């Protein structure tokens, strides 16, 4: 399961669903409680589409150390979250379809 937090204006969630992924969209701010309620414990991947939610990265890793964290946003990843983020992608460089294909088909598993 892939959990998406943020507005997802670039359509990565739709691209992931089209590629066959089970996607859960987090509504509102990504907090420990909202991540847990959305199913973080069962998530393989957490995708953040807004760097305003970057504080959720260490929270997510603490709650589920095996979750792969991906950011898909044009903004820079804050320094405090860089060490816990598995992949940071700028939508201007790779389309949502390409990123979805990589995430779903396992090409990004070695991260």
N, C-alpha and C positions, 0 to 999 in steps of 0.2 A: 504494500500500500504506500502511496505517495501522498504526503500531507503538504498542502500549499497554504502559506500564510502571506497575506498581502493582496493588493488590488489586482494583480496579474493583468495589467493593461496590455501586455504583449502576447497574451493568449497561450502561455505555456500549459496551463491546465487543460485547455481544449485539445492541444496537440498531444499531450500525454494520454488523454482519454481516447483520441483517435488512433494512437499507437497501441492501445490495448491495456493501458495501466488502470488500476483501481485508484482513483483520485478522491481525496477528501479535502474539501476547502474549509479552512479555518475562517470563521466569521469574526470580525473585530480584531482587537489587539492580541498579539501572541504573548500570552502569559503562561506561567506554569499550569494554572487551572484550565485555561482554554486549550492548551496543547494536550493536556491529559484527557479532557473531555472529547477532543477530536480524534483520539486514538493513537497518540504518540507512542505508547508502549508497543503497539503492533506495527508501527510505520517502519518501512525500510529506508525511506528517504524523506527528509524535510526540505522543502523548497521555499526560500524567502524571496519575494519579489519586490520588497521595499526594505531599504536599509534602516528605516525607522524601527523595524522589528529585530535588528541585529542582536539586541540584548537577549533574545530568545535562544540564540545559538548555544551559549554555555548552559542555559537552563535545560534545553533539549538534550544535550550531550550528557548532562548529569543524570537526567531521568532515563535516558535510553542511550548508553554508551555506544551501541552498535549502529545507531541511526546515521545515515550518510546525509551531510548537510550541504546543500547546493544553494547558491544565491544566483538569481537571474534578474539583475537590475543594472541600470546604467550608473548608479552611484557607487562610490568607492566603499569597500568593506572597511568598517572601523578596525583599527589596530588590535583592540582587545579580542576580536572575534576571528582574526585571521588564522590562528593556530588550530582552531577547532572546525574550520570550514574545509570541506573536502574539495569543493569545486566552486569557483566564482566565474560567472559568465556574464558578459555585457551583451544585451540583446542587439546592440548595433553591430556586433561581430558575428554572432551565430543566431540564426532564426530559431523560433520556438520549435518548429518541426525537426530541425537537426538535433537540437538538445534533447527533445523528447525521444527521438529514435535512439540516441546514445544511452539515455538513462534506462529506457525500457528494454532494449536489447542487450544490455550488459556490457557494452563497450566501455562504460565509465566505471565498471565495478572494481577495476584495479587501483582506483584512487585512494 
